[in-house]
Amino acid sequence: MLEIKNLEIHVTFACNLFCKSCSHFSNQQVGGNVSFERIATEMGYWSGRIKPKVFSILGGEPTLNKDLCKIVRECGRQWVYSDLLLVTNGFYLHKHPDLPKYLEDTDCKLDVSIHHQGEEYSKKVLEIKDLIDGWKAKYNFRLKYRPSSSTWRTTFEGYGANMVPWNDNEPEKSYQICNAKHCPQIFEGNIYKCPQLAYLGLMNKKYNLNESWKKYLNYRPLYPECSNKEMEQFFSQEVEPYCAMCPSYHRYFQIPCPLKNTEK
Protein backbone atom coordinates (compact mmCIF):
# COMPACT_ATOMS: atom_id res chain seq x y z
CA MET A 1 0.00 0.00 0.00
CA LEU A 2 1.20 3.49 -0.84
CA GLU A 3 1.80 5.67 2.22
CA ILE A 4 0.79 9.34 2.00
CA LYS A 5 0.34 12.12 4.55
CA ASN A 6 -3.37 12.80 4.24
CA LEU A 7 -6.46 11.99 2.20
CA GLU A 8 -9.84 13.73 2.44
CA ILE A 9 -13.46 13.22 1.48
CA HIS A 10 -16.51 15.47 1.53
CA VAL A 11 -19.65 14.04 3.13
CA THR A 12 -21.57 17.12 2.06
CA PHE A 13 -21.07 20.20 -0.09
CA ALA A 14 -23.63 22.18 1.89
CA CYS A 15 -22.59 24.56 4.65
CA ASN A 16 -24.37 26.74 7.19
CA LEU A 17 -21.62 29.36 7.03
CA PHE A 18 -20.61 31.73 4.24
CA CYS A 19 -16.85 32.12 4.64
CA LYS A 20 -15.56 34.50 1.99
CA SER A 21 -13.13 32.90 -0.46
CA CYS A 22 -13.71 29.33 0.72
CA SER A 23 -11.40 27.15 -1.38
CA HIS A 24 -13.98 24.34 -1.20
CA PHE A 25 -16.63 26.75 -2.57
CA SER A 26 -18.94 25.70 0.26
CA ASN A 27 -20.09 29.30 0.71
CA GLN A 28 -21.44 29.27 -2.84
CA GLN A 29 -23.90 26.41 -2.35
CA VAL A 30 -22.56 24.16 -5.08
CA GLY A 31 -24.17 20.96 -3.80
CA GLY A 32 -25.83 19.01 -1.00
CA ASN A 33 -25.24 15.88 1.03
CA VAL A 34 -23.43 12.82 -0.29
CA SER A 35 -25.15 9.50 0.36
CA PHE A 36 -23.60 6.98 2.73
CA GLU A 37 -23.60 4.38 -0.04
CA ARG A 38 -21.71 6.63 -2.43
CA ILE A 39 -19.14 7.57 0.21
CA ALA A 40 -18.54 3.93 1.15
CA THR A 41 -18.19 2.90 -2.50
CA GLU A 42 -15.81 5.71 -3.46
CA MET A 43 -13.58 5.13 -0.43
CA GLY A 44 -13.53 1.45 -1.30
CA TYR A 45 -11.80 2.17 -4.59
CA TRP A 46 -8.74 3.37 -2.66
CA SER A 47 -8.75 2.03 0.90
CA GLY A 48 -7.03 -1.18 -0.18
CA ARG A 49 -4.33 0.66 -2.13
CA ILE A 50 -3.46 3.78 -0.14
CA LYS A 51 -2.45 4.19 3.49
CA PRO A 52 -2.80 7.85 4.49
CA LYS A 53 -1.36 8.82 7.84
CA VAL A 54 -4.54 10.87 8.36
CA PHE A 55 -7.93 10.36 6.74
CA SER A 56 -10.05 13.50 7.01
CA ILE A 57 -13.85 13.76 6.96
CA LEU A 58 -14.87 17.18 5.66
CA GLY A 59 -17.43 19.36 3.95
CA GLY A 60 -19.09 21.73 3.56
CA GLU A 61 -20.28 21.16 7.06
CA PRO A 62 -20.24 17.40 7.83
CA THR A 63 -22.87 17.61 10.58
CA LEU A 64 -25.47 18.55 7.96
CA ASN A 65 -25.34 14.92 6.78
CA LYS A 66 -27.76 12.87 8.87
CA ASP A 67 -25.65 9.75 8.31
CA LEU A 68 -22.51 11.24 9.86
CA CYS A 69 -22.23 8.62 12.61
CA LYS A 70 -22.52 5.79 10.09
CA ILE A 71 -19.94 7.51 7.92
CA VAL A 72 -17.46 7.84 10.79
CA ARG A 73 -17.92 4.17 11.58
CA GLU A 74 -17.39 3.20 7.93
CA CYS A 75 -14.26 5.34 7.73
CA GLY A 76 -12.94 3.51 10.78
CA ARG A 77 -13.67 0.20 9.06
CA GLN A 78 -12.02 1.10 5.75
CA TRP A 79 -9.06 3.17 6.98
CA VAL A 80 -7.85 0.93 9.77
CA TYR A 81 -4.22 2.06 9.42
CA SER A 82 -5.01 5.80 9.43
CA ASP A 83 -5.75 8.39 12.09
CA LEU A 84 -9.30 9.60 11.51
CA LEU A 85 -10.10 13.30 11.65
CA LEU A 86 -13.53 14.95 11.57
CA VAL A 87 -13.49 18.71 10.86
CA THR A 88 -16.62 20.69 11.72
CA ASN A 89 -17.66 24.21 12.64
CA GLY A 90 -19.68 22.60 15.42
CA PHE A 91 -22.97 24.46 14.96
CA TYR A 92 -24.99 21.28 14.41
CA LEU A 93 -23.16 18.82 16.63
CA HIS A 94 -26.27 18.74 18.83
CA LYS A 95 -28.09 16.94 16.00
CA HIS A 96 -25.76 13.95 16.47
CA PRO A 97 -25.99 12.99 20.17
CA ASP A 98 -24.41 9.58 19.49
CA LEU A 99 -21.38 11.05 17.72
CA PRO A 100 -19.02 11.08 20.75
CA LYS A 101 -19.46 7.31 21.11
CA TYR A 102 -18.50 6.82 17.47
CA LEU A 103 -15.53 9.14 17.90
CA GLU A 104 -14.37 7.09 20.86
CA ASP A 105 -14.95 3.74 19.15
CA THR A 106 -13.02 4.72 16.02
CA ASP A 107 -10.43 6.91 17.80
CA CYS A 108 -11.50 9.74 15.48
CA LYS A 109 -10.22 13.18 16.41
CA LEU A 110 -12.70 16.06 16.44
CA ASP A 111 -11.42 19.39 15.08
CA VAL A 112 -13.73 22.34 15.61
CA SER A 113 -12.83 25.17 13.24
CA ILE A 114 -13.37 28.72 14.46
CA HIS A 115 -14.12 31.02 11.54
CA HIS A 116 -14.58 34.39 13.20
CA GLN A 117 -13.61 36.26 16.37
CA GLY A 118 -16.61 38.61 16.54
CA GLU A 119 -19.05 38.74 19.46
CA GLU A 120 -22.01 37.16 17.67
CA TYR A 121 -19.95 34.23 16.42
CA SER A 122 -18.09 33.80 19.72
CA LYS A 123 -21.37 33.40 21.63
CA LYS A 124 -22.24 30.44 19.42
CA VAL A 125 -18.78 28.96 19.98
CA LEU A 126 -19.38 29.05 23.75
CA GLU A 127 -22.55 26.99 23.25
CA ILE A 128 -20.58 24.49 21.17
CA LYS A 129 -17.89 24.22 23.84
CA ASP A 130 -20.52 23.60 26.53
CA LEU A 131 -21.95 20.73 24.49
CA ILE A 132 -18.54 19.20 23.85
CA ASP A 133 -17.54 19.55 27.50
CA GLY A 134 -20.56 17.42 28.37
CA TRP A 135 -19.50 14.84 25.79
CA LYS A 136 -15.95 14.79 27.12
CA ALA A 137 -17.22 14.04 30.61
CA LYS A 138 -18.67 10.77 29.32
CA TYR A 139 -16.50 9.77 26.36
CA ASN A 140 -12.81 9.66 25.57
CA PHE A 141 -11.96 11.24 22.22
CA ARG A 142 -9.33 13.63 20.92
CA LEU A 143 -10.34 17.26 20.49
CA LYS A 144 -8.86 20.42 19.02
CA TYR A 145 -10.21 23.92 18.44
CA ARG A 146 -8.76 25.23 15.18
CA PRO A 147 -8.51 29.05 14.79
CA SER A 148 -9.12 28.96 11.03
CA SER A 149 -9.89 32.65 10.67
CA SER A 150 -6.41 33.64 11.87
CA THR A 151 -4.76 32.15 8.76
CA TRP A 152 -7.55 32.69 6.23
CA ARG A 153 -6.43 33.79 2.80
CA THR A 154 -7.92 34.21 -0.63
CA THR A 155 -7.09 31.72 -3.39
CA PHE A 156 -9.20 33.33 -6.12
CA GLU A 157 -10.83 36.67 -6.91
CA GLY A 158 -14.51 37.43 -7.12
CA TYR A 159 -17.65 35.39 -6.51
CA GLY A 160 -19.93 33.17 -8.57
CA ALA A 161 -19.82 33.72 -12.31
CA ASN A 162 -17.41 36.62 -11.77
CA MET A 163 -14.80 34.47 -10.04
CA VAL A 164 -11.36 34.44 -11.67
CA PRO A 165 -8.03 32.76 -10.82
CA TRP A 166 -5.11 34.85 -9.68
CA ASN A 167 -2.87 33.58 -12.48
CA ASP A 168 0.31 34.82 -10.86
CA ASN A 169 1.94 32.23 -13.14
CA GLU A 170 4.50 31.23 -10.56
CA PRO A 171 3.35 27.70 -9.73
CA GLU A 172 6.48 26.87 -7.73
CA LYS A 173 5.91 29.80 -5.37
CA SER A 174 2.19 29.06 -5.19
CA TYR A 175 2.92 25.48 -4.21
CA GLN A 176 5.44 26.49 -1.55
CA ILE A 177 2.87 28.56 0.36
CA CYS A 178 -0.14 26.35 -0.40
CA ASN A 179 -2.24 25.44 2.65
CA ALA A 180 -3.73 22.51 0.74
CA LYS A 181 -0.59 20.92 -0.68
CA HIS A 182 -1.25 17.80 1.41
CA CYS A 183 -5.04 17.76 0.97
CA PRO A 184 -5.86 15.42 -1.93
CA GLN A 185 -9.59 14.80 -2.31
CA ILE A 186 -11.66 11.74 -3.14
CA PHE A 187 -14.42 13.09 -5.36
CA GLU A 188 -16.72 11.08 -7.64
CA GLY A 189 -14.42 8.12 -7.09
CA ASN A 190 -11.34 9.92 -8.38
CA ILE A 191 -8.52 11.64 -6.47
CA TYR A 192 -7.74 15.30 -7.04
CA LYS A 193 -4.61 17.16 -5.97
CA CYS A 194 -6.46 19.75 -3.89
CA PRO A 195 -9.98 20.95 -3.01
CA GLN A 196 -10.04 23.82 -5.48
CA LEU A 197 -9.23 21.55 -8.42
CA ALA A 198 -11.69 18.92 -7.18
CA TYR A 199 -14.71 21.17 -6.82
CA LEU A 200 -14.08 23.70 -9.57
CA GLY A 201 -16.30 21.62 -11.83
CA LEU A 202 -19.22 22.09 -9.44
CA MET A 203 -18.73 25.84 -9.69
CA ASN A 204 -18.66 25.61 -13.47
CA LYS A 205 -21.84 23.54 -13.50
CA LYS A 206 -23.63 26.18 -11.44
CA TYR A 207 -22.19 29.36 -12.88
CA ASN A 208 -20.71 28.49 -16.31
CA LEU A 209 -17.34 29.99 -15.42
CA ASN A 210 -15.50 32.27 -17.81
CA GLU A 211 -12.64 31.31 -20.13
CA SER A 212 -9.97 32.10 -17.53
CA TRP A 213 -10.80 28.76 -15.84
CA LYS A 214 -10.72 26.59 -18.96
CA LYS A 215 -7.23 25.14 -18.50
CA TYR A 216 -7.92 24.35 -14.85
CA LEU A 217 -11.23 22.69 -15.68
CA ASN A 218 -9.28 20.37 -18.00
CA TYR A 219 -7.35 18.94 -15.04
CA ARG A 220 -7.24 15.14 -15.08
CA PRO A 221 -7.52 13.45 -11.68
CA LEU A 222 -6.26 10.03 -10.65
CA TYR A 223 -8.77 7.38 -11.69
CA PRO A 224 -9.49 4.16 -9.74
CA GLU A 225 -8.33 2.01 -12.64
CA CYS A 226 -4.86 3.57 -12.57
CA SER A 227 -1.77 1.40 -12.23
CA ASN A 228 0.36 1.41 -9.09
CA LYS A 229 3.05 3.24 -11.03
CA GLU A 230 0.62 5.95 -12.11
CA MET A 231 -0.59 6.28 -8.54
CA GLU A 232 2.96 6.66 -7.22
CA GLN A 233 3.73 9.28 -9.86
CA PHE A 234 0.60 11.22 -8.99
CA PHE A 235 1.46 11.49 -5.31
CA SER A 236 5.16 12.08 -5.83
CA GLN A 237 4.62 15.07 -8.12
CA GLU A 238 4.55 18.28 -6.13
CA VAL A 239 4.42 21.39 -8.31
CA GLU A 240 2.07 21.26 -11.28
CA PRO A 241 1.11 23.93 -13.84
CA TYR A 242 -2.36 23.98 -12.25
CA CYS A 243 -0.85 25.46 -9.10
CA ALA A 244 -0.63 28.73 -11.04
CA MET A 245 -4.32 29.42 -10.38
CA CYS A 246 -3.50 30.36 -6.78
CA PRO A 247 -1.51 33.30 -5.40
CA SER A 248 2.27 33.14 -5.33
CA TYR A 249 2.26 34.96 -2.00
CA HIS A 250 -0.23 34.97 0.87
CA ARG A 251 -3.12 37.35 0.36
CA TYR A 252 -4.55 37.45 3.86
CA PHE A 253 -7.66 39.41 4.75
CA GLN A 254 -9.97 39.87 7.71
CA ILE A 255 -12.82 37.49 7.08
CA PRO A 256 -16.31 39.02 7.40
CA CYS A 257 -18.69 37.34 9.83
CA PRO A 258 -19.70 34.15 7.98
CA LEU A 259 -23.13 33.86 9.62
CA LYS A 260 -24.63 35.78 6.70
CA ASN A 261 -23.87 35.73 2.99
CA THR A 262 -22.73 39.22 2.10
CA GLU A 263 -21.42 38.33 -1.38
CA LYS A 264 -24.68 37.70 -3.19
NUKOLDREN-912697 format. One record per residue (C-alpha): chain; x, y, z. Coordinates in steps of 0.001 Angstrom, whole numbers, plus 500000, padded with zeros to 6 digits. Example, Ala and Ser with C-alpha at 12.3 -4.5 7.8 and 13.67 -1.06 7.14 Angstrom:
BEGIN
<site ch="A" xx="512300" yy="495500" zz="507800"/>
<site ch="A" xx="513670" yy="498940" zz="507140"/>
//
This chain:
BEGIN
<site ch="A" xx="500000" yy="500000" zz="500000"/>
<site ch="A" xx="501197" yy="503485" zz="499161"/>
<site ch="A" xx="501805" yy="505665" zz="502218"/>
<site ch="A" xx="500785" yy="509341" zz="502000"/>
<site ch="A" xx="500338" yy="512120" zz="504553"/>
<site ch="A" xx="496633" yy="512801" zz="504240"/>
<site ch="A" xx="493537" yy="511987" zz="502199"/>
<site ch="A" xx="490165" yy="513727" zz="502437"/>
<site ch="A" xx="486544" yy="513217" zz="501478"/>
<site ch="A" xx="483487" yy="515468" zz="501528"/>
<site ch="A" xx="480351" yy="514042" zz="503128"/>
<site ch="A" xx="478426" yy="517122" zz="502057"/>
<site ch="A" xx="478934" yy="520204" zz="499906"/>
<site ch="A" xx="476375" yy="522185" zz="501885"/>
<site ch="A" xx="477408" yy="524558" zz="504654"/>
<site ch="A" xx="475625" yy="526736" zz="507187"/>
<site ch="A" xx="478380" yy="529362" zz="507029"/>
<site ch="A" xx="479392" yy="531727" zz="504241"/>
<site ch="A" xx="483150" yy="532117" zz="504643"/>
<site ch="A" xx="484437" yy="534497" zz="501992"/>
<site ch="A" xx="486874" yy="532901" zz="499538"/>
<site ch="A" xx="486292" yy="529333" zz="500718"/>
<site ch="A" xx="488603" yy="527146" zz="498617"/>
<site ch="A" xx="486016" yy="524338" zz="498802"/>
<site ch="A" xx="483369" yy="526753" zz="497431"/>
<site ch="A" xx="481057" yy="525697" zz="500264"/>
<site ch="A" xx="479910" yy="529295" zz="500714"/>
<site ch="A" xx="478559" yy="529269" zz="497157"/>
<site ch="A" xx="476099" yy="526405" zz="497655"/>
<site ch="A" xx="477437" yy="524157" zz="494915"/>
<site ch="A" xx="475832" yy="520959" zz="496201"/>
<site ch="A" xx="474168" yy="519011" zz="498996"/>
<site ch="A" xx="474757" yy="515882" zz="501029"/>
<site ch="A" xx="476567" yy="512818" zz="499706"/>
<site ch="A" xx="474850" yy="509495" zz="500359"/>
<site ch="A" xx="476400" yy="506981" zz="502728"/>
<site ch="A" xx="476403" yy="504379" zz="499957"/>
<site ch="A" xx="478294" yy="506633" zz="497571"/>
<site ch="A" xx="480856" yy="507569" zz="500210"/>
<site ch="A" xx="481459" yy="503934" zz="501151"/>
<site ch="A" xx="481805" yy="502904" zz="497503"/>
<site ch="A" xx="484189" yy="505714" zz="496541"/>
<site ch="A" xx="486419" yy="505132" zz="499565"/>
<site ch="A" xx="486466" yy="501450" zz="498704"/>
<site ch="A" xx="488203" yy="502167" zz="495406"/>
<site ch="A" xx="491256" yy="503366" zz="497337"/>
<site ch="A" xx="491252" yy="502031" zz="500901"/>
<site ch="A" xx="492968" yy="498821" zz="499824"/>
<site ch="A" xx="495674" yy="500658" zz="497872"/>
<site ch="A" xx="496539" yy="503781" zz="499861"/>
<site ch="A" xx="497551" yy="504190" zz="503490"/>
<site ch="A" xx="497196" yy="507846" zz="504494"/>
<site ch="A" xx="498637" yy="508820" zz="507843"/>
<site ch="A" xx="495464" yy="510867" zz="508355"/>
<site ch="A" xx="492071" yy="510364" zz="506737"/>
<site ch="A" xx="489947" yy="513496" zz="507009"/>
<site ch="A" xx="486149" yy="513760" zz="506958"/>
<site ch="A" xx="485131" yy="517177" zz="505663"/>
<site ch="A" xx="482569" yy="519362" zz="503947"/>
<site ch="A" xx="480907" yy="521727" zz="503555"/>
<site ch="A" xx="479719" yy="521155" zz="507062"/>
<site ch="A" xx="479759" yy="517397" zz="507828"/>
<site ch="A" xx="477134" yy="517611" zz="510580"/>
<site ch="A" xx="474531" yy="518553" zz="507957"/>
<site ch="A" xx="474665" yy="514924" zz="506782"/>
<site ch="A" xx="472237" yy="512868" zz="508870"/>
<site ch="A" xx="474348" yy="509747" zz="508309"/>
<site ch="A" xx="477490" yy="511240" zz="509857"/>
<site ch="A" xx="477773" yy="508623" zz="512612"/>
<site ch="A" xx="477477" yy="505795" zz="510086"/>
<site ch="A" xx="480064" yy="507508" zz="507917"/>
<site ch="A" xx="482541" yy="507842" zz="510794"/>
<site ch="A" xx="482081" yy="504168" zz="511583"/>
<site ch="A" xx="482611" yy="503201" zz="507931"/>
<site ch="A" xx="485739" yy="505340" zz="507732"/>
<site ch="A" xx="487060" yy="503506" zz="510776"/>
<site ch="A" xx="486330" yy="500197" zz="509061"/>
<site ch="A" xx="487976" yy="501097" zz="505752"/>
<site ch="A" xx="490944" yy="503172" zz="506984"/>
<site ch="A" xx="492154" yy="500930" zz="509770"/>
<site ch="A" xx="495778" yy="502059" zz="509416"/>
<site ch="A" xx="494989" yy="505795" zz="509432"/>
<site ch="A" xx="494250" yy="508391" zz="512087"/>
<site ch="A" xx="490698" yy="509598" zz="511509"/>
<site ch="A" xx="489898" yy="513305" zz="511652"/>
<site ch="A" xx="486469" yy="514954" zz="511567"/>
<site ch="A" xx="486507" yy="518706" zz="510863"/>
<site ch="A" xx="483380" yy="520694" zz="511724"/>
<site ch="A" xx="482345" yy="524213" zz="512635"/>
<site ch="A" xx="480321" yy="522602" zz="515420"/>
<site ch="A" xx="477029" yy="524459" zz="514956"/>
<site ch="A" xx="475010" yy="521277" zz="514406"/>
<site ch="A" xx="476837" yy="518820" zz="516634"/>
<site ch="A" xx="473731" yy="518738" zz="518827"/>
<site ch="A" xx="471911" yy="516940" zz="516003"/>
<site ch="A" xx="474241" yy="513949" zz="516471"/>
<site ch="A" xx="474011" yy="512988" zz="520171"/>
<site ch="A" xx="475589" yy="509580" zz="519489"/>
<site ch="A" xx="478623" yy="511054" zz="517718"/>
<site ch="A" xx="480977" yy="511078" zz="520750"/>
<site ch="A" xx="480539" yy="507314" zz="521107"/>
<site ch="A" xx="481503" yy="506819" zz="517472"/>
<site ch="A" xx="484473" yy="509140" zz="517900"/>
<site ch="A" xx="485635" yy="507093" zz="520857"/>
<site ch="A" xx="485046" yy="503738" zz="519151"/>
<site ch="A" xx="486983" yy="504724" zz="516022"/>
<site ch="A" xx="489574" yy="506908" zz="517795"/>
<site ch="A" xx="488497" yy="509740" zz="515478"/>
<site ch="A" xx="489783" yy="513180" zz="516414"/>
<site ch="A" xx="487298" yy="516060" zz="516439"/>
<site ch="A" xx="488579" yy="519388" zz="515081"/>
<site ch="A" xx="486268" yy="522337" zz="515609"/>
<site ch="A" xx="487170" yy="525167" zz="513242"/>
<site ch="A" xx="486629" yy="528724" zz="514460"/>
<site ch="A" xx="485883" yy="531022" zz="511539"/>
<site ch="A" xx="485416" yy="534394" zz="513203"/>
<site ch="A" xx="486390" yy="536260" zz="516366"/>
<site ch="A" xx="483395" yy="538605" zz="516541"/>
<site ch="A" xx="480955" yy="538744" zz="519457"/>
<site ch="A" xx="477991" yy="537159" zz="517673"/>
<site ch="A" xx="480047" yy="534234" zz="516417"/>
<site ch="A" xx="481910" yy="533799" zz="519717"/>
<site ch="A" xx="478635" yy="533398" zz="521628"/>
<site ch="A" xx="477761" yy="530439" zz="519424"/>
<site ch="A" xx="481218" yy="528960" zz="519983"/>
<site ch="A" xx="480621" yy="529049" zz="523751"/>
<site ch="A" xx="477447" yy="526995" zz="523246"/>
<site ch="A" xx="479416" yy="524491" zz="521170"/>
<site ch="A" xx="482107" yy="524216" zz="523840"/>
<site ch="A" xx="479476" yy="523601" zz="526530"/>
<site ch="A" xx="478048" yy="520730" zz="524486"/>
<site ch="A" xx="481457" yy="519196" zz="523845"/>
<site ch="A" xx="482459" yy="519548" zz="527505"/>
<site ch="A" xx="479440" yy="517416" zz="528365"/>
<site ch="A" xx="480502" yy="514839" zz="525788"/>
<site ch="A" xx="484055" yy="514788" zz="527115"/>
<site ch="A" xx="482781" yy="514040" zz="530613"/>
<site ch="A" xx="481330" yy="510768" zz="529319"/>
<site ch="A" xx="483499" yy="509767" zz="526362"/>
<site ch="A" xx="487185" yy="509656" zz="525568"/>
<site ch="A" xx="488036" yy="511236" zz="522222"/>
<site ch="A" xx="490668" yy="513629" zz="520924"/>
<site ch="A" xx="489664" yy="517264" zz="520491"/>
<site ch="A" xx="491145" yy="520421" zz="519016"/>
<site ch="A" xx="489787" yy="523923" zz="518437"/>
<site ch="A" xx="491241" yy="525227" zz="515178"/>
<site ch="A" xx="491489" yy="529046" zz="514787"/>
<site ch="A" xx="490878" yy="528958" zz="511028"/>
<site ch="A" xx="490113" yy="532653" zz="510673"/>
<site ch="A" xx="493588" yy="533637" zz="511867"/>
<site ch="A" xx="495244" yy="532153" zz="508760"/>
<site ch="A" xx="492446" yy="532686" zz="506235"/>
<site ch="A" xx="493568" yy="533793" zz="502796"/>
<site ch="A" xx="492077" yy="534210" zz="499365"/>
<site ch="A" xx="492909" yy="531717" zz="496606"/>
<site ch="A" xx="490796" yy="533335" zz="493882"/>
<site ch="A" xx="489173" yy="536666" zz="493090"/>
<site ch="A" xx="485488" yy="537427" zz="492880"/>
<site ch="A" xx="482347" yy="535386" zz="493493"/>
<site ch="A" xx="480071" yy="533171" zz="491428"/>
<site ch="A" xx="480184" yy="533717" zz="487688"/>
<site ch="A" xx="482594" yy="536620" zz="488232"/>
<site ch="A" xx="485199" yy="534470" zz="489962"/>
<site ch="A" xx="488642" yy="534440" zz="488334"/>
<site ch="A" xx="491972" yy="532759" zz="489181"/>
<site ch="A" xx="494895" yy="534855" zz="490322"/>
<site ch="A" xx="497127" yy="533575" zz="487518"/>
<site ch="A" xx="500312" yy="534821" zz="489143"/>
<site ch="A" xx="501941" yy="532230" zz="486855"/>
<site ch="A" xx="504503" yy="531230" zz="489444"/>
<site ch="A" xx="503352" yy="527700" zz="490272"/>
<site ch="A" xx="506485" yy="526872" zz="492272"/>
<site ch="A" xx="505908" yy="529797" zz="494633"/>
<site ch="A" xx="502193" yy="529062" zz="494805"/>
<site ch="A" xx="502916" yy="525483" zz="495794"/>
<site ch="A" xx="505440" yy="526488" zz="498448"/>
<site ch="A" xx="502873" yy="528556" zz="500359"/>
<site ch="A" xx="499862" yy="526351" zz="499596"/>
<site ch="A" xx="497765" yy="525437" zz="502652"/>
<site ch="A" xx="496272" yy="522508" zz="500739"/>
<site ch="A" xx="499411" yy="520915" zz="499321"/>
<site ch="A" xx="498747" yy="517796" zz="501414"/>
<site ch="A" xx="494963" yy="517759" zz="500970"/>
<site ch="A" xx="494143" yy="515418" zz="498075"/>
<site ch="A" xx="490406" yy="514797" zz="497692"/>
<site ch="A" xx="488342" yy="511738" zz="496861"/>
<site ch="A" xx="485582" yy="513093" zz="494637"/>
<site ch="A" xx="483279" yy="511084" zz="492365"/>
<site ch="A" xx="485578" yy="508118" zz="492914"/>
<site ch="A" xx="488664" yy="509922" zz="491615"/>
<site ch="A" xx="491479" yy="511636" zz="493530"/>
<site ch="A" xx="492263" yy="515301" zz="492962"/>
<site ch="A" xx="495387" yy="517156" zz="494032"/>
<site ch="A" xx="493542" yy="519753" zz="496106"/>
<site ch="A" xx="490025" yy="520950" zz="496990"/>
<site ch="A" xx="489964" yy="523824" zz="494521"/>
<site ch="A" xx="490771" yy="521549" zz="491578"/>
<site ch="A" xx="488313" yy="518924" zz="492816"/>
<site ch="A" xx="485286" yy="521173" zz="493182"/>
<site ch="A" xx="485921" yy="523705" zz="490434"/>
<site ch="A" xx="483697" yy="521623" zz="488165"/>
<site ch="A" xx="480781" yy="522092" zz="490561"/>
<site ch="A" xx="481269" yy="525839" zz="490312"/>
<site ch="A" xx="481341" yy="525606" zz="486532"/>
<site ch="A" xx="478165" yy="523543" zz="486499"/>
<site ch="A" xx="476369" yy="526176" zz="488559"/>
<site ch="A" xx="477815" yy="529363" zz="487119"/>
<site ch="A" xx="479294" yy="528487" zz="483694"/>
<site ch="A" xx="482658" yy="529988" zz="484576"/>
<site ch="A" xx="484497" yy="532269" zz="482187"/>
<site ch="A" xx="487358" yy="531315" zz="479867"/>
<site ch="A" xx="490029" yy="532096" zz="482466"/>
<site ch="A" xx="489198" yy="528765" zz="484157"/>
<site ch="A" xx="489280" yy="526590" zz="481039"/>
<site ch="A" xx="492770" yy="525141" zz="481499"/>
<site ch="A" xx="492075" yy="524348" zz="485148"/>
<site ch="A" xx="488766" yy="522685" zz="484323"/>
<site ch="A" xx="490721" yy="520367" zz="481998"/>
<site ch="A" xx="492651" yy="518941" zz="484956"/>
<site ch="A" xx="492763" yy="515145" zz="484919"/>
<site ch="A" xx="492481" yy="513450" zz="488322"/>
<site ch="A" xx="493737" yy="510028" zz="489351"/>
<site ch="A" xx="491229" yy="507382" zz="488311"/>
<site ch="A" xx="490515" yy="504159" zz="490265"/>
<site ch="A" xx="491667" yy="502007" zz="487365"/>
<site ch="A" xx="495141" yy="503569" zz="487434"/>
<site ch="A" xx="498227" yy="501397" zz="487772"/>
<site ch="A" xx="500360" yy="501408" zz="490909"/>
<site ch="A" xx="503047" yy="503241" zz="488968"/>
<site ch="A" xx="500617" yy="505950" zz="487891"/>
<site ch="A" xx="499406" yy="506283" zz="491462"/>
<site ch="A" xx="502965" yy="506655" zz="492785"/>
<site ch="A" xx="503732" yy="509278" zz="490141"/>
<site ch="A" xx="500599" yy="511217" zz="491009"/>
<site ch="A" xx="501456" yy="511485" zz="494692"/>
<site ch="A" xx="505157" yy="512080" zz="494171"/>
<site ch="A" xx="504617" yy="515068" zz="491878"/>
<site ch="A" xx="504546" yy="518276" zz="493871"/>
<site ch="A" xx="504422" yy="521387" zz="491691"/>
<site ch="A" xx="502069" yy="521263" zz="488716"/>
<site ch="A" xx="501111" yy="523930" zz="486156"/>
<site ch="A" xx="497638" yy="523976" zz="487750"/>
<site ch="A" xx="499149" yy="525460" zz="490901"/>
<site ch="A" xx="499368" yy="528730" zz="488955"/>
<site ch="A" xx="495679" yy="529419" zz="489621"/>
<site ch="A" xx="496501" yy="530357" zz="493223"/>
<site ch="A" xx="498489" yy="533304" zz="494597"/>
<site ch="A" xx="502270" yy="533138" zz="494669"/>
<site ch="A" xx="502263" yy="534961" zz="498002"/>
<site ch="A" xx="499770" yy="534972" zz="500868"/>
<site ch="A" xx="496880" yy="537346" zz="500355"/>
<site ch="A" xx="495450" yy="537450" zz="503857"/>
<site ch="A" xx="492343" yy="539415" zz="504747"/>
<site ch="A" xx="490026" yy="539870" zz="507708"/>
<site ch="A" xx="487180" yy="537494" zz="507083"/>
<site ch="A" xx="483694" yy="539023" zz="507404"/>
<site ch="A" xx="481314" yy="537336" zz="509833"/>
<site ch="A" xx="480298" yy="534150" zz="507979"/>
<site ch="A" xx="476872" yy="533859" zz="509619"/>
<site ch="A" xx="475368" yy="535780" zz="506697"/>
<site ch="A" xx="476128" yy="535729" zz="502991"/>
<site ch="A" xx="477274" yy="539219" zz="502097"/>
<site ch="A" xx="478581" yy="538326" zz="498616"/>
<site ch="A" xx="475316" yy="537702" zz="496808"/>
//
